[in-house]
Amino acid sequence: MSNWKPPGPPERWGGLNHLRAIRSDFREFSHSLHQQYGDVVTYRVLGQPVYQFASPALAHEVLVEKARSLHKPDNQKRAFGRIIGNNLFTSDGDQWIARRRLLSPMFLPQSINRYREIVLRRAADVFEQVSEGEVDVSRTANKIALLSVAESLFGARVQEQSDEFLEVATRLQEAVTRQILSPLLLPLWIPTRDNRTVRSSLKFLHGMISSLIADHRQSSDERPTLLKALLSATDSVDGTRLNDRQAMDEALTMLLAGSDTTAAALSWSAFLLAKHLDMQHQLRMEVNLLPADNMLSAHPTGGLQLAEHVFKESLRLYPPAIAIARQAAEPVVIGNAQIPRGALVFVSVYSIHHDSRWFPDPEVFEPRRFASEPESAIPDHAYLPFGLGPRACIGHRFAMMEGPLVMAEMVRRFDFRLIESSREPELETQLSLHPRNGLRLVLRRCANI
Ligand code: HEM
């Protein structure tokens, strides 16, 4: 057993100083700890030991080698579980293994391809309604991300209620974000403003999904949706299926996990392209070379190669999940540190992505980092926007289909620039890493559109 105690910041008032720093800006706090103390850091918050790891090898140790000893943190389970039950995101152990086995086939490449058309249609519709001039691109990105994942999950009927759906889903996201970042999670029955929002939003979404499930049971519509896949998925080992309630909870999990992250990534990609007009121009040339109706069949590694590199580089500079959290289910050694049972463990994705040991000139936007095949210049496990190991993002192929496709559609339709004299957006850690107060850009329609 190792007796080495990692370095860390001094504790004041029982760690209240750290709690304040975490609540004010978790990314800033954890990144500055990495810069000051190194790859392994420890501190306590109100008696709770916390360990932070920030190197590719340590990330691999936490998320792959020692995955069995490290579970999803209790506070994440409580915060999400009370809203969406026991689901893929929050479960652990045998229950998670069975659920992941059941749901994985839905996200195989051949399954994902069916949703390209939906994403492109939703992006086209939303961009069609955007007027020229100053636009909050974060809102536009959020609309596209929510509607794309919603229609992929639930089918075209979502469009009938799309305005109400967008409003409710956005309000739910905002309330859940505030609740997860708050140290005091009041039971849902206490009528605080956010609790009321959560309850009324869930009522609407449950009603909508129940009626879609009933439709699905009765109709012979052959068009695939993720919800149909959820309802008909059969476990390859024990033959079990999800009941309606479980399918509804998994669908909501995907809606929440898949929209805020993708919306954040799209906003940052738009910001980077507005800042680097040469790259925006190159990307527009790449897109305009494709035959008009060919965006759908353009495989990211074929026709939309540069769009894919831009999206990947944006996920490196601004990873929506800045850190991946675990809790020690038993005592475990990571690196040379002895982690006690119950301790919180963070892998600092943001710090690894901004470390010059793994990415030369880490603050420079350079999509070509991802151009060599296979991305050999990037050390193993140094690039982890979707996590690593058994719990890595189940939707990453969906996101890597959606991101480049939406970017391509945006540059095809608009020339977009930073607002003169505006400052770089500040970073804000909500559920995902967003530009604080949204992202305003100036949009002009391209001549041929
Ligand atoms: C750019 C977009 C996205 C990013 C950056 C992202 C990031 C991540 C990360 C880092 C994890 C791992 C969390 C952990 O290990 O604790 C994760 C898990 C997950 N993601 Fe994503 N995600 C994205 C898009 C999506 C989409 C589109 C969906 C679904 C349609 C989705 C559904 C999920 C689910 C269900 C999990 C839990 C998987 C499990 O625990 O087995 N994500 N995501």
Residues whose N, C-alpha, C, O or C-beta is under 5 A from the ligand:
A	BS01	HEM	L88 F89 R100 M254 A257 G258 T261 T262 A265 P320 A321 I324 A325 P385 F386 G387 P390 R391 A392 C393 I394 G395 F398 A399
